[in-house]
Amino acid sequence: MDEKKKMGLKDFPFNFTGISATGRGMNQCGRILFGASYLYTSAPIVDRVAFIGAGCNSSVVVLKTDKTGDSDTREGNLHDWLKYTLQLESKLTGDKVDDIYHKGLRIDSLVNTIRSLYSDKNKLLAESEIQFDDSYLMLPDDDVEVLKSVELTEKDFIWDHDQIMSNLEKKVQSLQPSPFEENPPTHRPVEDSLDYQILTTIKEDLDSFHANGDKHEKHLSEAILKGTHVGGHYDWRFFNGHNPEFYRQGIIHRSGRAWLRFCYQSGYTTFVAYGSMLGWIRNGLNLPWDSDIDVIVTLDSLYKLARNHNNSLIVDVSSEDQYGAGIGSYYLDIGPSFFYRRRGEGNNAIDGRFIDTFSGLYIDITAVAWTEGYLSDDVDIDDNLKRIIEPEFKVDGSDREFSQDEERDIANQVQFLQDSKQLYHCRNNNPYALSELSPMIPTFFEGVRTHVPHAYLKLLERKYPDAYLKTDDHNHWFDNDLRLWVWKHKCTATFAKDICFTEAHLDLFNRTKDYTLRHQQWLEFSPEEQRNVELKRDDETKPLTYDTFIVDYAESLNAKLE
């Protein structure tokens, strides 16, 4: 760092700072220091903080952060809210503001203060109504109280680049004061417009793309450790050391719950996919050996996330979580090339991440979209695409053989889906048909309400043939009596007995048994019954896995977890 920057960071003990990601392998201590120095000195300040469950009907309250230091001129920002909250708590308790600030506030006190401050209906906005970067109360989605099946259309998956850019240009232009008005009305700075900000992001990304030989630079990077693959599932900025297995499971559990709540309370369409869907179909939980959660969103939802919530901190203070409320915070990072749907160099196959700021563990966010010229330019009509039409096409072990005429007919049907804008894919070229995704039906994942495509079995069979039937995988057995995956090395029973009586497994069983039984019963419903399921907020569970904070707190009290 030069002397000027060093003088502005008087509490920072080093003369260097990280300025961007690096693929170089480092030892763990170096990795932690590198990411921390970047966050402290170079990372952009978050634009806003979203509190899940703090609004009316447990909706989301979004508070804009104050980046100017001049909070008196900014209405409803995070600085003013914190100041008001501390003063209110001081009056109620008689404690000094400084003491309260250092001691901390109870989550229920914070939530009550937010609700009282943001009960004004004028600040109640739907996502499509947000025009400026302000603090606001998010309009609860119709399905927040009762989650029902959702129908999707082609519009959820199509990015008409020229039309969207033209519309954004017109919206931004309309915000500019007219030079012909003698006494123009007071206008907000156009830079505060979310349309201006997303338009600028797209333009800058396209400029960088063309300047780099029509290649996108990698946006999301991992905490690569020297001589190991440990850092591959941690974001480099927030990496805080390799977590023990028990801690990792707790972090992944609450991250998944926060993401799903944030989406359905905001009206975004998402579902767990790939390995996470394999875990879900078995017992409604993530696979215990999986180091992250994979989710898919529609392209329309990805655009709204990029426009309205990128560079946000998200905190789940939902009352349903009881003792687990507000423990974690998550950083939402959507890559600037989100609108570009080709695979390209493969550097940005993941569109964004929902990152736990305590550990760096994350949820991978991937969008599926229709792309013009997809089959002719990038992809041949291969066996995987043909299985959309005929699920048994050339699957190992299939007795069915197809003639050349049948293969040609199947390929024509795939092409028809593409031409009619009903064939979608992620940037890793995993294909989906609209008829497979819609309707999205209600279910639970990690104890929280969400949706899955009604053709979930077909999707799993295509991606992982017969994998969802396995009972022995990654040094784990699936115990049908416990309805849980159990680690072989911690289970003293033989596989033939199909039961495991270790204390850890029985403890987890006692916390999950009602939930996993309900999931098993849901799987036995007919397709029509699954589509007609309606899930209420009260149907959600409290956290099913102990969080790291709870574990540490219990140990400090020398108390049992329960």
C-alpha positions as CSV (number, residue, x, y, z in Angstrom):
1,M,0.0,0.0,0.0
2,D,1.1,3.5,-0.6
3,E,1.4,5.9,2.4
4,K,-1.9,7.7,1.7
5,K,-3.9,4.5,1.9
6,K,-1.9,3.2,4.8
7,M,-2.7,6.5,6.7
8,G,-6.5,5.9,6.1
9,L,-6.2,2.4,7.7
10,K,-4.6,3.2,11.1
11,D,-5.8,0.0,12.8
12,F,-4.6,-2.2,9.9
13,P,-1.3,-3.8,11.1
14,F,0.2,-4.7,7.7
15,N,1.7,-2.7,4.8
16,F,0.1,-4.9,2.1
17,T,-3.5,-5.6,1.0
18,G,-5.2,-8.1,-1.3
19,I,-6.8,-6.4,-4.2
20,S,-8.3,-9.4,-6.2
21,A,-8.5,-13.1,-6.2
22,T,-5.5,-15.3,-6.9
23,G,-5.4,-18.9,-8.0
24,R,-2.1,-19.5,-6.2
25,G,-2.1,-22.2,-3.6
26,M,-1.4,-20.9,0.0
27,N,-1.2,-22.5,3.3
28,Q,-4.3,-22.1,5.5
29,C,-3.0,-19.2,7.6
30,G,-2.0,-17.3,4.5
31,R,-5.4,-17.9,2.9
32,I,-7.2,-16.5,5.9
33,L,-5.0,-13.4,6.1
34,F,-5.2,-12.8,2.3
35,G,-9.0,-12.8,2.3
36,A,-9.4,-10.8,5.5
37,S,-7.0,-8.1,4.3
38,Y,-9.0,-7.8,1.1
39,L,-12.3,-7.5,3.0
40,Y,-10.9,-4.9,5.4
41,T,-9.2,-2.7,2.9
42,S,-10.4,-3.2,-0.6
43,A,-13.8,-4.9,-0.8
44,P,-16.8,-2.7,-1.8
45,I,-19.1,-1.9,1.1
46,V,-22.3,-3.8,0.8
47,D,-25.1,-1.7,-0.8
48,R,-27.9,-2.9,1.6
49,V,-28.7,-5.4,4.3
50,A,-31.8,-7.5,4.0
51,F,-33.5,-9.0,7.2
52,I,-35.6,-12.1,6.4
53,G,-38.7,-12.3,8.5
54,A,-38.5,-8.9,10.0
55,G,-41.3,-7.3,8.1
56,C,-45.1,-7.7,8.2
57,N,-46.2,-11.3,7.6
58,S,-42.6,-12.2,8.3
59,S,-41.5,-10.6,5.0
60,V,-38.1,-9.0,4.2
61,V,-37.0,-5.6,5.2
62,V,-34.2,-4.1,3.0
63,L,-32.1,-1.3,4.6
64,K,-29.7,0.7,2.5
65,T,-26.3,1.2,3.9
66,D,-24.7,4.6,4.3
67,K,-21.5,4.9,2.3
68,T,-21.1,8.7,2.6
69,G,-20.6,9.1,6.3
70,D,-23.2,11.9,6.2
71,S,-26.2,10.1,7.6
72,D,-28.2,13.2,8.3
73,T,-28.9,13.6,4.6
74,R,-30.0,10.0,4.0
75,E,-33.4,8.8,5.0
76,G,-34.0,5.3,6.3
77,N,-30.4,4.0,5.9
78,L,-28.7,1.4,8.1
79,H,-26.7,4.0,10.1
80,D,-29.8,5.9,11.1
81,W,-31.6,2.7,12.0
82,L,-28.8,1.4,14.2
83,K,-28.6,4.8,15.9
84,Y,-32.3,4.8,16.6
85,T,-32.3,1.2,17.8
86,L,-29.5,1.8,20.3
87,Q,-31.1,4.9,21.7
88,L,-34.4,3.1,22.1
89,E,-32.8,0.2,23.9
90,S,-30.9,2.6,26.1
91,K,-34.2,4.2,27.2
92,L,-35.8,0.8,27.9
93,T,-32.9,-0.7,29.9
94,G,-31.2,2.4,31.3
95,D,-27.9,1.2,30.0
96,K,-25.4,3.5,28.1
97,V,-25.5,3.4,24.3
98,D,-21.8,2.4,24.2
99,D,-22.4,-0.5,26.6
100,I,-25.3,-1.8,24.6
101,Y,-23.3,-1.5,21.3
102,H,-20.5,-3.6,22.7
103,K,-22.8,-6.1,24.6
104,G,-25.1,-6.6,21.6
105,L,-28.9,-6.7,21.2
106,R,-31.3,-9.6,21.4
107,I,-32.6,-10.7,18.0
108,D,-36.3,-10.2,19.1
109,S,-35.5,-6.6,20.1
110,L,-34.0,-5.9,16.7
111,V,-36.9,-7.4,14.8
112,N,-39.4,-5.5,16.8
113,T,-37.6,-2.2,16.2
114,I,-37.4,-2.9,12.4
115,R,-41.1,-3.7,12.3
116,S,-42.1,-0.5,14.1
117,L,-39.9,1.6,11.9
118,Y,-40.9,-0.1,8.6
119,S,-44.6,-0.5,9.1
120,D,-45.3,2.4,6.8
121,K,-47.4,1.1,3.8
122,N,-45.7,3.7,1.5
123,K,-42.5,1.7,1.8
124,L,-44.2,-1.6,1.0
125,L,-42.9,-2.4,-2.5
126,A,-43.0,-5.4,-4.8
127,E,-39.7,-6.3,-6.4
128,S,-40.8,-5.0,-9.8
129,E,-41.7,-1.6,-8.2
130,I,-38.3,-0.8,-6.8
131,Q,-36.8,2.1,-8.8
132,F,-34.2,3.6,-6.6
133,D,-31.6,2.2,-4.2
134,D,-33.6,2.8,-1.0
135,S,-34.6,1.2,2.3
136,Y,-38.0,-0.4,1.9
137,L,-40.3,-3.1,3.2
138,M,-40.7,-5.9,0.6
139,L,-44.2,-6.8,-0.4
140,P,-44.9,-10.3,0.7
141,D,-45.4,-12.7,-2.2
142,D,-49.0,-14.2,-2.4
143,D,-47.6,-17.6,-1.5
144,V,-45.8,-16.6,1.7
145,E,-48.6,-17.6,4.0
146,V,-49.6,-20.7,2.0
147,L,-47.1,-22.2,-0.5
148,K,-48.9,-23.6,-3.6
149,S,-47.9,-25.0,-7.0
150,V,-46.5,-22.4,-9.4
151,E,-46.9,-22.4,-13.2
152,L,-43.9,-21.1,-15.2
153,T,-43.9,-19.7,-18.8
154,E,-41.4,-19.0,-21.5
155,K,-41.0,-15.4,-20.2
156,D,-39.3,-16.7,-17.1
157,F,-36.4,-18.1,-19.1
158,I,-35.9,-15.6,-22.0
159,W,-33.4,-12.8,-22.1
160,D,-34.1,-10.5,-25.1
161,H,-30.9,-8.5,-24.9
162,D,-31.6,-5.7,-27.4
163,Q,-35.1,-5.1,-26.0
164,I,-34.0,-5.2,-22.4
165,M,-31.1,-2.8,-23.0
166,S,-33.4,-0.5,-25.0
167,N,-36.0,-0.5,-22.1
168,L,-33.3,0.2,-19.6
169,E,-31.9,3.1,-21.6
170,K,-35.4,4.7,-21.9
171,K,-36.0,4.3,-18.1
172,V,-32.7,5.9,-17.3
173,Q,-33.3,8.7,-19.8
174,S,-36.7,9.5,-18.3
175,L,-34.9,10.2,-15.0
176,Q,-32.8,12.9,-16.5
177,P,-34.1,16.5,-15.9
178,S,-35.2,18.2,-19.1
179,P,-32.9,21.1,-20.2
180,F,-36.0,23.0,-21.5
181,E,-37.8,23.2,-18.2
182,E,-37.4,26.7,-16.6
183,N,-38.1,25.4,-13.1
184,P,-37.4,21.6,-13.3
185,P,-38.7,19.5,-10.4
186,T,-36.3,18.1,-8.0
187,H,-34.8,15.0,-9.4
188,R,-32.9,12.3,-7.6
189,P,-29.4,11.5,-8.9
190,V,-29.8,9.1,-11.8
191,E,-26.9,7.1,-10.2
192,D,-29.3,6.1,-7.4
193,S,-31.6,4.3,-10.0
194,L,-31.3,0.5,-10.0
195,D,-31.9,0.6,-13.7
196,Y,-28.9,2.8,-14.2
197,Q,-26.8,0.6,-12.0
198,I,-27.6,-2.7,-13.8
199,L,-27.3,-1.0,-17.2
200,T,-23.9,0.2,-16.3
201,T,-22.9,-3.2,-15.0
202,I,-23.9,-4.9,-18.3
203,K,-22.2,-2.3,-20.5
204,E,-18.9,-2.5,-18.5
205,D,-19.0,-6.3,-18.7
206,L,-19.5,-6.2,-22.4
207,D,-16.6,-3.7,-22.8
208,S,-14.4,-6.0,-20.8
209,F,-15.6,-9.0,-22.8
210,H,-14.7,-7.5,-26.1
211,A,-11.4,-6.1,-24.9
212,N,-10.4,-9.6,-23.6
213,G,-10.9,-11.2,-27.0
214,D,-14.6,-12.2,-26.4
215,K,-13.8,-13.9,-23.2
216,H,-15.2,-13.3,-19.7
217,E,-12.8,-13.1,-16.8
218,K,-13.5,-15.5,-13.9
219,H,-15.7,-13.7,-11.4
220,L,-16.1,-16.2,-8.5
221,S,-13.0,-17.8,-7.0
222,E,-12.2,-20.3,-4.3
223,A,-9.8,-20.5,-1.4
224,I,-7.2,-22.7,-3.0
225,L,-4.8,-24.3,-0.4
226,K,-1.4,-25.5,-1.3
227,G,-1.1,-29.2,-1.9
228,T,-4.8,-30.0,-1.1
229,H,-8.4,-29.7,-2.4
230,V,-9.8,-28.5,0.9
231,G,-10.4,-24.9,-0.2
232,G,-12.4,-25.8,-3.3
233,H,-15.7,-25.2,-1.6
234,Y,-14.9,-22.0,0.2
235,D,-15.1,-18.5,-1.1
236,W,-11.6,-16.9,-1.0
237,R,-12.7,-13.7,0.6
238,F,-14.5,-15.2,3.6
239,F,-12.4,-18.3,4.1
240,N,-11.8,-18.7,7.9
241,G,-10.1,-22.1,8.0
242,H,-11.3,-25.6,7.3
243,N,-14.3,-26.4,9.5
244,P,-14.8,-29.6,11.4
245,E,-17.5,-31.8,9.8
246,F,-20.1,-31.0,12.6
247,Y,-19.6,-27.2,12.1
248,R,-19.8,-27.5,8.3
249,Q,-23.1,-29.3,8.4
250,G,-24.6,-26.7,10.7
251,I,-23.5,-23.9,8.4
252,I,-24.8,-25.5,5.2
253,H,-28.1,-26.3,7.0
254,R,-28.9,-22.7,8.0
255,S,-27.5,-21.3,4.7
256,G,-30.0,-23.4,2.7
257,R,-32.9,-22.4,4.9
258,A,-32.0,-18.7,4.6
259,W,-31.7,-18.9,0.8
260,L,-35.0,-20.6,0.3
261,R,-36.9,-18.2,2.6
262,F,-35.3,-15.2,0.9
263,C,-36.5,-16.5,-2.5
264,Y,-40.1,-17.4,-1.7
265,Q,-40.7,-14.3,0.4
266,S,-39.4,-12.2,-2.5
267,G,-41.2,-14.0,-5.3
268,Y,-38.1,-15.6,-6.9
269,T,-38.3,-19.0,-8.4
270,T,-35.7,-21.5,-7.2
271,F,-35.2,-25.2,-6.5
272,V,-32.4,-27.4,-5.2
273,A,-30.6,-29.3,-8.0
274,Y,-27.9,-31.8,-8.9
275,G,-26.4,-33.4,-5.8
276,S,-28.6,-31.4,-3.5
277,M,-31.7,-32.8,-5.3
278,L,-30.2,-36.3,-4.7
279,G,-30.1,-35.5,-1.0
280,W,-33.6,-34.0,-1.0
281,I,-35.3,-37.0,-2.7
282,R,-33.9,-39.4,-0.1
283,N,-35.0,-37.7,3.1
284,G,-35.5,-33.9,2.4
285,L,-32.0,-33.1,3.6
286,N,-28.7,-32.3,1.9
287,L,-26.2,-35.2,1.5
288,P,-24.0,-35.2,4.6
289,W,-20.8,-35.4,2.5
290,D,-21.8,-32.6,0.2
291,S,-19.7,-29.4,0.8
292,D,-22.3,-27.0,-0.6
293,I,-25.8,-26.7,-1.9
294,D,-26.7,-26.3,-5.6
295,V,-29.7,-24.3,-6.5
296,I,-31.3,-23.2,-9.8
297,V,-33.2,-20.1,-10.5
298,T,-35.1,-18.9,-13.6
299,L,-33.3,-16.2,-15.7
300,D,-36.0,-13.7,-14.8
301,S,-35.2,-14.3,-11.1
302,L,-31.5,-14.0,-11.7
303,Y,-31.9,-10.7,-13.3
304,K,-34.0,-9.4,-10.4
305,L,-31.4,-10.7,-7.9
306,A,-28.7,-8.9,-9.8
307,R,-30.6,-5.7,-10.1
308,N,-32.2,-5.5,-6.7
309,H,-29.9,-7.4,-4.3
310,N,-26.4,-7.8,-5.6
311,N,-23.7,-6.9,-3.2
312,S,-26.1,-7.3,-0.3
313,L,-25.8,-8.8,3.2
314,I,-28.7,-11.1,4.1
315,V,-29.7,-12.1,7.7
316,D,-32.4,-14.6,8.6
317,V,-34.2,-13.5,11.7
318,S,-37.3,-15.6,11.1
319,S,-39.1,-16.4,14.3
320,E,-39.6,-20.0,13.2
321,D,-35.9,-20.6,13.9
322,Q,-36.3,-19.7,17.6
323,Y,-32.8,-20.1,19.1
324,G,-31.2,-20.2,15.7
325,A,-32.6,-16.9,14.5
326,G,-30.1,-14.3,13.3
327,I,-27.0,-16.5,13.8
328,G,-25.7,-16.3,10.3
329,S,-25.2,-13.6,7.6
330,Y,-24.8,-14.2,3.9
331,Y,-23.2,-12.2,1.1
332,L,-25.0,-12.3,-2.2
333,D,-22.7,-12.1,-5.2
334,I,-24.1,-12.3,-8.8
335,G,-21.5,-12.2,-11.5
336,P,-21.6,-9.2,-13.9
337,S,-21.9,-11.5,-17.0
338,F,-25.2,-13.1,-15.7
339,F,-27.0,-12.1,-18.9
340,Y,-24.5,-14.0,-21.1
341,R,-25.9,-17.5,-21.5
342,R,-23.1,-19.3,-23.5
343,R,-20.7,-21.6,-21.7
344,G,-17.7,-19.8,-23.3
345,E,-14.4,-20.7,-21.5
346,G,-16.4,-22.2,-18.6
347,N,-15.0,-19.6,-16.2
348,N,-18.4,-18.5,-15.1
349,A,-20.6,-21.6,-15.3
350,I,-21.9,-20.6,-11.8
351,D,-23.9,-17.4,-12.0
352,G,-23.7,-16.4,-8.4
353,R,-23.1,-17.4,-4.8
354,F,-24.9,-17.0,-1.5
355,I,-21.9,-17.0,0.9
356,D,-21.8,-17.6,4.6
357,T,-19.6,-14.8,5.9
358,F,-18.5,-16.7,9.0
359,S,-16.8,-19.5,7.0
360,G,-16.8,-18.9,3.3
361,L,-19.0,-21.9,2.6
362,Y,-21.5,-21.1,-0.1
363,I,-24.6,-22.0,-2.1
364,D,-24.0,-22.2,-5.9
365,I,-26.6,-20.2,-7.9
366,T,-27.2,-21.3,-11.5
367,A,-29.8,-19.9,-13.9
368,V,-31.4,-21.8,-16.7
369,A,-32.4,-20.0,-19.9
370,W,-33.4,-20.2,-23.5
371,T,-30.5,-19.2,-25.9
372,E,-31.0,-18.4,-29.5
373,G,-28.9,-20.7,-31.8
374,Y,-28.1,-22.9,-28.8
375,L,-28.2,-26.2,-30.7
376,S,-26.6,-25.0,-34.0
377,D,-23.8,-23.0,-32.4
378,D,-22.8,-24.7,-29.2
379,V,-24.3,-28.1,-28.8
380,D,-25.2,-31.1,-30.9
381,I,-28.4,-33.0,-30.3
382,D,-26.7,-35.6,-28.1
383,D,-28.1,-38.5,-26.1
384,N,-28.6,-36.3,-23.1
385,L,-30.9,-34.0,-25.0
386,K,-32.7,-36.9,-26.7
387,R,-33.5,-38.3,-23.2
388,I,-35.7,-35.2,-22.7
389,I,-38.0,-36.8,-25.3
390,E,-37.3,-40.4,-24.6
391,P,-35.9,-41.0,-21.1
392,E,-34.5,-44.5,-22.0
393,F,-32.6,-43.4,-25.0
394,K,-29.3,-45.3,-24.9
395,V,-29.2,-45.6,-21.1
396,D,-27.0,-48.4,-19.9
397,G,-29.0,-51.5,-19.2
398,S,-32.0,-50.4,-21.3
399,D,-33.6,-53.1,-23.4
400,R,-35.0,-50.6,-25.8
401,E,-33.3,-50.1,-29.2
402,F,-34.1,-47.2,-31.5
403,S,-34.1,-47.2,-35.3
404,Q,-32.6,-44.4,-37.3
405,D,-36.0,-43.1,-38.1
406,E,-36.9,-43.0,-34.4
407,E,-33.7,-41.3,-33.6
408,R,-34.3,-38.7,-36.3
409,D,-37.9,-38.1,-35.0
410,I,-36.6,-37.7,-31.4
411,A,-33.9,-35.2,-32.7
412,N,-36.7,-33.3,-34.5
413,Q,-38.7,-33.0,-31.4
414,V,-35.7,-31.6,-29.5
415,Q,-35.2,-29.1,-32.2
416,F,-39.0,-28.2,-32.0
417,L,-38.6,-27.5,-28.3
418,Q,-35.6,-25.2,-29.1
419,D,-37.5,-23.4,-31.9
420,S,-40.6,-22.9,-29.7
421,K,-38.5,-21.5,-26.9
422,Q,-39.2,-24.3,-24.5
423,L,-35.7,-25.8,-24.2
424,Y,-33.5,-24.3,-21.5
425,H,-30.0,-24.9,-20.2
426,C,-27.5,-23.7,-17.6
427,R,-24.0,-22.4,-18.6
428,N,-22.8,-26.0,-18.1
429,N,-25.2,-27.1,-20.8
430,N,-27.4,-29.2,-18.6
431,P,-30.8,-29.2,-20.5
432,Y,-34.3,-28.8,-19.3
433,A,-37.7,-28.6,-21.0
434,L,-40.4,-26.3,-19.8
435,S,-42.8,-29.2,-19.5
436,E,-40.4,-30.8,-17.0
437,L,-40.1,-27.7,-14.8
438,S,-43.6,-26.5,-14.8
439,P,-45.6,-26.7,-12.6
440,M,-43.3,-26.4,-9.7
441,I,-44.8,-28.2,-6.7
442,P,-44.5,-27.5,-3.0
443,T,-42.2,-29.5,-0.7
444,F,-39.6,-29.0,2.0
445,F,-35.8,-28.9,2.0
446,E,-33.8,-28.7,5.3
447,G,-37.1,-28.1,7.0
448,V,-38.1,-25.0,5.0
449,R,-40.8,-24.7,2.3
450,T,-39.7,-24.5,-1.3
451,H,-40.6,-25.9,-4.8
452,V,-39.3,-28.6,-7.0
453,P,-40.1,-29.4,-10.6
454,H,-42.9,-31.9,-10.8
455,A,-40.7,-34.1,-13.1
456,Y,-38.0,-34.4,-10.4
457,L,-37.6,-38.2,-10.9
458,K,-37.0,-37.7,-14.7
459,L,-34.5,-35.0,-14.1
460,L,-32.6,-37.1,-11.6
461,E,-32.6,-40.2,-13.8
462,R,-31.2,-38.2,-16.7
463,K,-28.4,-36.6,-14.6
464,Y,-27.6,-39.5,-12.2
465,P,-29.2,-42.8,-13.5
466,D,-30.3,-44.9,-10.5
467,A,-28.2,-42.8,-8.1
468,Y,-31.2,-41.9,-6.0
469,L,-31.6,-45.7,-5.2
470,K,-28.1,-46.2,-3.8
471,T,-27.8,-47.2,-0.2
472,D,-24.0,-47.1,-0.1
473,D,-22.1,-44.0,-1.2
474,H,-19.2,-41.9,0.0
475,N,-18.4,-44.1,3.0
476,H,-22.0,-43.8,4.1
477,W,-24.9,-46.2,4.4
478,F,-28.5,-45.1,4.2
479,D,-30.3,-46.4,7.2
480,N,-34.0,-47.0,6.3
481,D,-35.1,-47.1,9.9
482,L,-33.4,-43.8,10.9
483,R,-34.1,-42.4,7.4
484,L,-30.6,-40.9,7.5
485,W,-27.2,-41.4,5.9
486,V,-24.8,-42.8,8.6
487,W,-21.0,-42.7,8.4
488,K,-19.7,-46.3,8.2
489,H,-16.7,-45.7,10.5
490,K,-19.0,-44.4,13.3
491,C,-21.5,-47.1,13.0
492,T,-20.9,-50.4,14.9
493,A,-23.8,-52.3,13.4
494,T,-23.4,-54.4,10.3
495,F,-25.0,-53.3,7.1
496,A,-27.2,-56.4,7.1
497,K,-29.0,-55.2,10.2
498,D,-29.7,-51.9,8.5
499,I,-29.7,-50.0,11.8
500,C,-27.2,-47.9,13.6
501,F,-27.4,-47.2,17.4
502,T,-24.5,-44.7,17.9
503,E,-25.4,-41.8,20.1
504,A,-24.7,-39.1,17.4
505,H,-27.0,-40.8,14.9
506,L,-29.8,-41.3,17.4
507,D,-29.5,-37.7,18.4
508,L,-29.9,-36.6,14.8
509,F,-32.7,-39.1,14.3
510,N,-34.6,-37.6,17.3
511,R,-34.4,-34.1,15.8
512,T,-35.3,-35.2,12.3
513,K,-37.6,-38.2,12.6
514,D,-40.9,-36.3,12.3
515,Y,-39.6,-34.3,9.3
516,T,-38.1,-37.2,7.4
517,L,-41.3,-39.3,8.0
518,R,-43.4,-36.5,6.5
519,H,-41.1,-36.3,3.5
520,Q,-41.4,-40.1,3.0
521,Q,-45.1,-39.8,3.1
522,W,-45.0,-36.9,0.6
523,L,-43.0,-39.1,-1.8
524,E,-45.8,-41.7,-1.7
525,F,-48.4,-39.2,-2.8
526,S,-49.7,-39.5,-6.4
527,P,-48.5,-36.7,-8.8
528,E,-51.9,-35.1,-8.6
529,E,-51.8,-35.1,-4.8
530,Q,-48.2,-33.6,-4.8
531,R,-49.4,-30.8,-7.1
532,N,-52.3,-30.0,-4.8
533,V,-50.2,-29.8,-1.6
534,E,-50.5,-26.5,0.3
535,L,-47.8,-25.7,2.9
536,K,-48.3,-23.2,5.7
537,R,-45.6,-21.3,7.5
538,D,-46.3,-23.3,10.7
539,D,-45.4,-26.4,8.8
540,E,-41.7,-25.4,8.8
541,T,-39.4,-26.8,11.4
542,K,-37.0,-25.1,13.7
543,P,-33.3,-25.8,12.8
544,L,-32.6,-29.6,12.5
545,T,-28.9,-29.3,12.9
546,Y,-27.0,-27.7,15.7
547,D,-25.2,-24.5,14.7
548,T,-21.6,-23.8,15.5
549,F,-22.7,-20.9,17.7
550,I,-25.0,-23.2,19.7
551,V,-22.3,-25.8,20.1
552,D,-19.7,-23.3,21.3
553,Y,-22.2,-21.7,23.7
554,A,-23.2,-25.0,25.2
555,E,-19.6,-26.0,25.7
556,S,-18.8,-22.6,27.4
557,L,-21.6,-23.3,29.9
558,N,-20.5,-26.9,30.2
559,A,-24.2,-27.8,29.3
560,K,-25.8,-30.4,27.2
561,L,-27.0,-29.2,23.8
562,E,-30.6,-29.9,24.4
